[in-house]
Amino acid sequence: MYAFEFTRPKTVAEAVAALAGEDAQALGGGQTLIPTLKQRLASPGMLVSLAGIAAMRGVSVAGGTLTVGGGTTHAAVARGAAAAFPALAALAGRIGDPAVRNRGTIGGSLANNDPSACYPAAVLAAGASVVTDRREIAADDFFRGMFATALEAGEIITAVRFPVPQRAAYAKFVQPASRFALVGVFVAKSAAGVRVAVTGASEGGVFRWTQAEAALAADFRPEAVRGLRAAAAGMIGDLHGSPEYRAHLVGVMTARAVAAA
Amino acid sequence: MAKVAMTVNGKAVSGEVEGRTLLVQFLREGLGLTGTHVGCDTSQCGACVVHIDGAAVKACAVFALDAEGASVRTIEGMANADGSLSAIQQAFQDHHALQCGFCTPGMVMSAAALLAENPKPTEREVREYLEGNLCRCTGYHNIVKAIMAASGQEVAIAAE
């Protein structure tokens, strides 16, 4: 790791001020960033740890909306969302391993937008909004492709607001070495319709499978998507699976998610 | 360099660290607590698992300065007050849950965190909880047996 300065502010305002400095980088739980720093793939001048900001932690429910603080760990989401939004709790409880879940945060995961991360699928399928220190961003506007988001430099995710769906489930085909999703599909049915978000599959990061959404809006059963085929073009191909394999898994995991919802 | 202060195994400690100093480095090199191991240093293997405020974390993936004010527990803090082995450690010995022993500190710390939140886990829950702890010697069976025994449950695991 290259050397850097380290600061641990207590408030969002202090963190925003610290991030305005040159070469400053926010640090959530560090479960992706610290390995990245070790590999010298990043060399910030200053790390601004968000772990000391108590106001950014916690899960609360009010009026059909579940709000998760940006600094809330996966383990805390798994516990705190279990009653109100079990599909989200189940997703959080299967990220990485227990020690990673005790450290990694929802805000860190979303800001990184790894194309195989689990949370982006839940946020996009539920039609959640990402709250930052300066604005609120709808899920449909937040994700901008692999490792890219609508966040500006120094912008901090302070919370995520999920409208709790009537029915929802996440089906994850685990890549067992990394424990990321080889393909993960989050299905959410609400009064507004059905949304299907797919992670792990596309070169463009998380995406909505609109063809399946239309079929499920008419008939919310696994059978409704059995005949559909996601296109292999633009899917990730690596040693774990070809684009065709992932495209096939998209259909399989969507049907499994619907069955579980 | 910056000053960091925390509680480790019940004792107040402090030291001077760099921003990039990992918690595991502070424990091993700063405090001489070399029971916490560095296996992979890529947060895969879990040999470095310690507890921060009761939660199992990988000490190679936490900066020392982020543990400021925290209560940290390492394998050195696991034995009983009279120096005898804790129930989990004794179960590891009784059930031959280690060969080379390199992964053992992390295994014991993960097991302790599991049993604190789930005192009577199923065998499946034990195996799932150990997903982030790699052992290259034992094939896990005896580790799972030891943890089941430490939880006061029957040990009946079929060889696969």
Interface residues (C-beta under 8 A of the other chain):
Chain A: M1 Y2 A3 F4 E5 F6 R8 L27 G30 Q31 I34 P35 L37 K38 L47 S49 A51 G52 A75 G96 D97 P98 A99 V100 N102 R103 R179
Chain B: A2 E18 G19 R20 L22 D41 T42 S43 G46 V49 I52 A55 A56 V57 K58 C60 A61 V62 F63 L65 D66 E68 S110 A113 L114 Y129 E131 G132 N133
